[in-house]
Amino acid sequence: MKVNIINTVKPSEGVTNNDIKDYLLSLTEEKEVSTSILNIAINDLKFHYGIVLRHNSVYEIRQPKKDKKLPTVLS
């Protein structure tokens, strides 16, 4: 199986922790995704590398806290 991380196609076994961190950083800075989408990407990576490929190093990635937004008050 090949994974497309930051426009580079690599075999999923050849992806390093730095590749994963760079990918998540590009999601937050370049694509400006929300924390919910970022959490989905992290959970996807944890499932693929943790369960399917049995790599334990992906579990070190911490998920960001959810954004706190003030409610809109209509007056």
Rosetta constraint file for C-alpha pairs under 8 A:
AtomPair CA 1 CA 11 HARMONIC 6.11 0.50
AtomPair CA 1 CA 12 HARMONIC 6.09 0.50
AtomPair CA 2 CA 9 HARMONIC 6.35 0.50
AtomPair CA 2 CA 10 HARMONIC 5.58 0.50
AtomPair CA 2 CA 11 HARMONIC 4.39 0.50
AtomPair CA 2 CA 12 HARMONIC 5.30 0.50
AtomPair CA 3 CA 9 HARMONIC 5.72 0.50
AtomPair CA 3 CA 10 HARMONIC 5.75 0.50
AtomPair CA 3 CA 11 HARMONIC 6.19 0.50
AtomPair CA 3 CA 12 HARMONIC 5.49 0.50
AtomPair CA 4 CA 8 HARMONIC 5.64 0.50
AtomPair CA 4 CA 9 HARMONIC 4.66 0.50
AtomPair CA 4 CA 10 HARMONIC 6.78 0.50
AtomPair CA 5 CA 9 HARMONIC 6.53 0.50
AtomPair CA 5 CA 10 HARMONIC 7.76 0.50
AtomPair CA 5 CA 19 HARMONIC 7.29 0.50
AtomPair CA 5 CA 20 HARMONIC 7.57 0.50
AtomPair CA 5 CA 23 HARMONIC 6.03 0.50
AtomPair CA 6 CA 22 HARMONIC 7.86 0.50
AtomPair CA 6 CA 23 HARMONIC 5.83 0.50
AtomPair CA 6 CA 26 HARMONIC 7.64 0.50
AtomPair CA 10 CA 14 HARMONIC 6.37 0.50
AtomPair CA 10 CA 15 HARMONIC 6.65 0.50
AtomPair CA 11 CA 15 HARMONIC 6.91 0.50
AtomPair CA 13 CA 53 HARMONIC 7.78 0.50
AtomPair CA 15 CA 19 HARMONIC 6.06 0.50
AtomPair CA 15 CA 20 HARMONIC 7.30 0.50
AtomPair CA 16 CA 20 HARMONIC 6.56 0.50
AtomPair CA 17 CA 21 HARMONIC 6.19 0.50
AtomPair CA 17 CA 57 HARMONIC 7.57 0.50
AtomPair CA 17 CA 58 HARMONIC 7.39 0.50
AtomPair CA 18 CA 22 HARMONIC 5.98 0.50
AtomPair CA 19 CA 23 HARMONIC 6.11 0.50
AtomPair CA 20 CA 24 HARMONIC 6.25 0.50
AtomPair CA 21 CA 25 HARMONIC 6.05 0.50
AtomPair CA 22 CA 26 HARMONIC 6.08 0.50
AtomPair CA 23 CA 27 HARMONIC 6.33 0.50
AtomPair CA 24 CA 28 HARMONIC 6.46 0.50
AtomPair CA 24 CA 38 HARMONIC 7.37 0.50
AtomPair CA 24 CA 41 HARMONIC 7.89 0.50
AtomPair CA 24 CA 42 HARMONIC 7.93 0.50
AtomPair CA 25 CA 29 HARMONIC 6.05 0.50
AtomPair CA 25 CA 30 HARMONIC 7.96 0.50
AtomPair CA 26 CA 30 HARMONIC 5.11 0.50
AtomPair CA 26 CA 31 HARMONIC 6.61 0.50
AtomPair CA 27 CA 31 HARMONIC 5.00 0.50
AtomPair CA 27 CA 32 HARMONIC 6.07 0.50
AtomPair CA 27 CA 33 HARMONIC 6.01 0.50
AtomPair CA 27 CA 38 HARMONIC 7.26 0.50
AtomPair CA 28 CA 32 HARMONIC 4.70 0.50
AtomPair CA 28 CA 33 HARMONIC 5.57 0.50
AtomPair CA 28 CA 34 HARMONIC 7.63 0.50
AtomPair CA 28 CA 38 HARMONIC 7.48 0.50
AtomPair CA 33 CA 37 HARMONIC 6.11 0.50
AtomPair CA 33 CA 38 HARMONIC 6.58 0.50
AtomPair CA 34 CA 38 HARMONIC 6.30 0.50
AtomPair CA 35 CA 39 HARMONIC 6.00 0.50
AtomPair CA 35 CA 64 HARMONIC 6.49 0.50
AtomPair CA 35 CA 65 HARMONIC 7.26 0.50
AtomPair CA 35 CA 66 HARMONIC 5.97 0.50
AtomPair CA 35 CA 67 HARMONIC 6.89 0.50
AtomPair CA 36 CA 40 HARMONIC 6.32 0.50
AtomPair CA 36 CA 66 HARMONIC 7.19 0.50
AtomPair CA 37 CA 41 HARMONIC 6.31 0.50
AtomPair CA 38 CA 42 HARMONIC 6.22 0.50
AtomPair CA 38 CA 63 HARMONIC 7.97 0.50
AtomPair CA 38 CA 64 HARMONIC 7.91 0.50
AtomPair CA 39 CA 43 HARMONIC 6.07 0.50
AtomPair CA 39 CA 63 HARMONIC 6.05 0.50
AtomPair CA 39 CA 64 HARMONIC 7.19 0.50
AtomPair CA 40 CA 44 HARMONIC 6.07 0.50
AtomPair CA 41 CA 45 HARMONIC 6.22 0.50
AtomPair CA 42 CA 46 HARMONIC 6.08 0.50
AtomPair CA 42 CA 61 HARMONIC 7.60 0.50
AtomPair CA 42 CA 63 HARMONIC 7.12 0.50
AtomPair CA 43 CA 47 HARMONIC 6.07 0.50
AtomPair CA 44 CA 48 HARMONIC 6.14 0.50
AtomPair CA 45 CA 49 HARMONIC 5.89 0.50
AtomPair CA 45 CA 50 HARMONIC 7.74 0.50
AtomPair CA 45 CA 58 HARMONIC 7.30 0.50
AtomPair CA 46 CA 50 HARMONIC 5.18 0.50
AtomPair CA 46 CA 51 HARMONIC 7.42 0.50
AtomPair CA 46 CA 58 HARMONIC 5.71 0.50
AtomPair CA 46 CA 59 HARMONIC 6.33 0.50
AtomPair CA 47 CA 51 HARMONIC 5.20 0.50
AtomPair CA 47 CA 52 HARMONIC 6.77 0.50
AtomPair CA 48 CA 52 HARMONIC 5.07 0.50
AtomPair CA 48 CA 53 HARMONIC 6.48 0.50
AtomPair CA 49 CA 53 HARMONIC 4.87 0.50
AtomPair CA 49 CA 54 HARMONIC 5.94 0.50
AtomPair CA 49 CA 55 HARMONIC 5.38 0.50
AtomPair CA 49 CA 56 HARMONIC 7.64 0.50
AtomPair CA 49 CA 58 HARMONIC 6.68 0.50
AtomPair CA 50 CA 54 HARMONIC 4.62 0.50
AtomPair CA 50 CA 55 HARMONIC 4.91 0.50
AtomPair CA 50 CA 56 HARMONIC 5.72 0.50
AtomPair CA 50 CA 57 HARMONIC 7.96 0.50
AtomPair CA 50 CA 58 HARMONIC 6.60 0.50
AtomPair CA 50 CA 59 HARMONIC 7.34 0.50
AtomPair CA 51 CA 55 HARMONIC 7.66 0.50
AtomPair CA 56 CA 60 HARMONIC 7.99 0.50
